[in-house]
Amino acid sequence: MVPDIKRLANVLDQVRLRQPVVHAITNTITASDVANVIRTIGARPIMAVAVEEVEEIVSRADALVLNLGTPTPERVTAMLLAGRQANSLGKPVVFDPVGVTASRFRFDSALRIVSELRLAVIKGNRAEVGRLAGMEGELRGLDAVAGPTDLLAAANALSLKSGTVIAVSGERDLIAGNGQAIMVENGHPLMGRVTGTGCMLAAIIAAFAAVEPDVMAATVAAVACFGVAGERAGHGGVGPGGFKSALMDSLHALTAEQVRTGARISEGAGRLRV
């Protein structure tokens, strides 16, 4: 069943009203973008990575993002410490397994995070989700160049394995979990040409999950809002550099009414082939 569009759009208003604190342990390349997008959407970012403070920081936050983009043993330890603390306090944890197929260290680290933590959402591209599901998945750099033949089956398998909602980003975004499959068909081609948009989406999902207890609804709402903002940002015909700035401005100006009228959401993904 497709979540009520009015309810989804209203999650954006709740984020701006409640201004949740999102603790992001994200990669060094996109940390500034992630902090800015959390602020732009109406939430409050904090970017702490030291093992000496992550448990204390996450105790004062409303949601946690774990991003595997630039892993080190110390950062993975910090993620696990923060994640366990978030779990003990009932705070949602969003995991972005960036580049999980790139090395054995990343893959093993991702498996630890998935198996040792209670995650609310795993957000990845088709290659990352396919690999974590035990199916095919190939990246060149951080771009997905191959994924599972049946993407819905992979998302469902990973959801069952991890007990979490799965958000698969791409030309069409798939959100799967709890026996549901929702497609969101908003977005703009330049979103795939700008480094960091996936990291930004994971942070927005965390902000939405901080104020909406239904994780599926929070994830669909976040993906739809981000996609609608991307479409509006691309209307000016700008290139990647201008688009990135326009995307931030579009998120800042985005209204619930624009989401209600612009979101393209449907139930049932069928056999998504890539």
C-alpha positions in Angstrom: 0.0 0.0 0.0 1.4 3.4 -1.0 1.8 5.7 2.0 -0.6 8.6 2.0 1.1 11.5 0.1 -0.2 14.1 2.4 1.4 12.3 5.4 4.6 11.9 3.5 4.8 15.6 2.6 4.1 16.6 6.2 7.2 14.8 7.4 9.2 17.6 5.8 7.2 20.1 7.9 7.9 18.1 11.1 11.6 18.1 10.4 11.6 21.8 10.2 9.4 22.2 13.2 11.4 19.8 15.5 14.9 20.4 14.0 16.3 17.0 15.0 20.0 16.6 15.6 21.6 14.2 13.1 25.0 12.7 14.1 26.8 11.8 10.8 29.9 9.7 10.7 30.4 10.2 7.0 33.2 10.2 4.6 35.8 12.9 4.4 35.0 13.8 0.8 31.4 14.7 1.3 31.3 15.7 5.0 30.7 19.3 4.3 27.9 18.5 1.8 26.2 16.2 4.3 26.4 18.8 7.0 25.0 21.4 4.7 22.1 19.3 3.4 21.1 18.4 7.0 21.0 22.1 7.8 19.3 23.0 4.6 16.4 20.5 5.1 15.8 22.0 8.5 17.7 19.6 10.9 20.8 20.1 12.9 24.1 18.3 12.0 26.9 17.2 14.2 30.0 15.5 12.7 31.9 13.5 15.3 34.2 10.6 14.5 36.6 10.3 17.5 36.1 7.0 19.4 36.5 9.1 22.6 33.3 11.0 22.0 30.9 9.3 19.6 28.9 7.6 22.3 28.4 10.8 24.1 27.6 12.7 20.9 25.0 10.2 19.7 23.4 10.2 23.1 22.4 13.8 22.5 21.4 13.3 18.9 18.1 12.1 17.4 19.4 9.9 14.6 22.7 8.5 13.4 24.2 8.1 9.9 27.0 5.7 9.2 28.8 6.2 5.9 31.5 3.8 4.7 32.9 6.1 2.1 36.4 6.6 3.5 36.9 3.8 6.0 39.7 3.3 8.4 39.9 0.8 11.3 39.4 3.7 13.7 36.3 5.0 11.9 34.8 1.6 11.7 35.3 1.2 15.5 33.7 4.6 16.0 30.7 3.6 13.8 30.2 0.4 15.9 30.5 2.3 19.2 28.0 5.0 18.0 25.7 2.4 16.6 25.5 0.4 19.7 24.8 3.5 21.8 22.1 4.6 19.4 20.6 1.1 19.5 20.6 1.2 23.3 18.7 4.5 23.3 16.3 3.6 20.5 17.6 6.1 18.0 17.3 5.3 14.3 20.5 4.3 12.5 20.9 4.7 8.7 23.8 2.9 7.0 25.2 3.9 3.6 27.6 1.1 2.5 29.5 3.3 0.0 31.9 1.4 -2.2 31.3 -1.9 -0.4 32.6 -3.9 -3.4 35.8 -1.9 -3.7 37.8 -3.9 -1.2 37.7 -6.8 1.2 38.1 -4.4 4.1 35.1 -2.4 3.2 33.0 -5.5 2.6 34.0 -7.1 5.9 33.4 -3.8 7.7 29.9 -3.5 6.2 29.1 -7.1 7.2 30.1 -6.2 10.8 27.9 -3.2 10.8 24.9 -5.0 9.3 25.3 -8.0 11.7 26.2 -6.2 14.9 23.9 -3.2 14.8 20.1 -2.8 14.6 19.7 -0.6 11.5 16.6 1.3 10.5 17.6 1.8 6.9 20.3 0.6 4.5 20.6 3.1 1.6 22.8 2.1 -1.4 23.0 1.8 -5.1 22.1 -1.4 -7.0 25.7 -2.7 -6.8 26.0 -2.1 -3.1 22.6 -3.6 -2.3 23.2 -6.6 -4.6 26.6 -7.4 -3.0 25.3 -7.1 0.6 22.4 -9.4 -0.4 24.8 -12.0 -1.6 24.1 -11.4 -5.2 26.0 -9.8 -8.0 27.1 -6.2 -7.8 30.0 -4.3 -9.4 31.3 -0.7 -8.9 33.8 1.3 -11.0 35.0 3.9 -8.6 31.8 4.5 -6.7 29.5 4.1 -9.7 27.3 1.1 -10.0 28.0 -0.6 -13.4 26.3 -3.9 -12.6 23.8 -5.2 -10.2 21.4 -8.1 -9.6 19.1 -9.1 -12.4 16.2 -8.9 -10.1 16.7 -5.8 -7.9 13.5 -6.3 -5.9 14.6 -9.8 -5.0 17.9 -8.5 -3.8 16.4 -5.7 -1.8 13.9 -8.1 -0.2 16.7 -10.6 0.6 18.8 -7.9 2.3 15.7 -6.6 4.1 15.0 -10.1 5.5 18.7 -10.6 6.3 19.1 -7.3 8.2 15.6 -6.7 9.4 15.7 -3.2 7.9 14.2 -1.0 5.2 16.2 -0.9 2.0 16.5 2.2 -0.1 18.0 1.6 -3.5 19.0 4.8 -5.3 19.1 5.0 -9.1 17.1 6.4 -12.1 14.1 5.0 -10.2 14.4 4.7 -6.5 13.2 1.5 -4.8 12.2 1.3 -1.1 11.5 -2.2 0.2 10.8 -3.7 3.6 8.1 -5.3 5.7 6.7 -7.0 2.6 6.2 -3.7 0.8 7.9 -2.3 -2.4 7.5 1.4 -3.3 8.9 3.1 -6.3 9.7 6.8 -6.4 10.3 8.2 -9.9 11.4 11.7 -9.1 14.9 13.1 -9.7 17.2 14.6 -12.3 20.0 13.1 -14.4 22.6 15.5 -12.9 22.0 14.0 -9.4 24.1 11.1 -10.7 26.8 13.5 -12.0 27.5 15.2 -8.7 29.6 13.5 -6.0 27.9 13.2 -2.7 24.2 13.1 -3.6 23.9 9.6 -2.3 25.5 10.7 1.0 23.1 13.6 1.2 20.1 11.3 0.7 21.2 9.0 3.5 21.4 12.1 5.9 18.0 13.3 4.8 16.5 9.8 5.5 18.0 10.0 9.0 16.5 13.4 9.6 13.1 12.1 8.5 13.4 8.9 10.5 14.1 11.1 13.6 10.6 12.6 13.5 8.5 9.8 11.8 8.4 6.5 13.7 7.2 4.6 10.6 10.6 3.9 9.0 9.1 2.9 5.6 7.1 6.1 5.5 10.0 8.2 6.6 12.3 6.7 3.9 9.7 7.1 1.1 9.1 10.7 2.2 12.9 11.5 2.3 13.5 10.0 -1.2 10.5 11.8 -2.7 11.5 15.2 -1.2 15.1 14.8 -2.4 13.9 13.8 -5.9 11.4 16.6 -6.2 14.1 19.1 -5.1 16.4 17.6 -7.7 13.9 18.1 -10.5 13.3 21.7 -9.5 17.0 22.3 -9.3 17.6 21.1 -12.8 15.0 23.3 -14.4 17.5 26.1 -15.1 19.6 24.0 -17.4 22.8 24.3 -15.3 25.8 22.0 -15.3 27.0 19.9 -12.4 28.6 22.7 -10.5 25.6 25.0 -10.7 23.2 22.1 -10.1 24.8 21.3 -6.8 24.2 24.8 -5.5 20.7 24.8 -7.0 19.9 21.5 -5.3 20.8 23.0 -1.9 18.6 26.1 -2.7 15.8 23.9 -3.9 15.9 21.8 -0.7 15.8 25.0 1.4 12.8 26.3 -0.5 11.0 23.0 -0.8 7.4 23.1 0.5 5.1 20.3 1.5 2.7 21.4 -1.2 5.4 21.0 -3.9 6.0 17.5 -2.6 2.3 16.6 -2.6 1.8 17.8 -6.2 5.2 16.7 -7.6 6.0 13.3 -6.0 5.5 10.3 -8.3 5.1 7.3 -6.0 3.7 3.9 -6.9 3.3 0.5 -5.2 4.8 -2.7 -6.4 8.1 -2.8 -8.3 7.6 -6.0 -10.2 10.9 -7.5 -11.4 13.2 -4.6 -11.6 15.9 -5.6 -14.1 19.2 -3.7 -14.6 
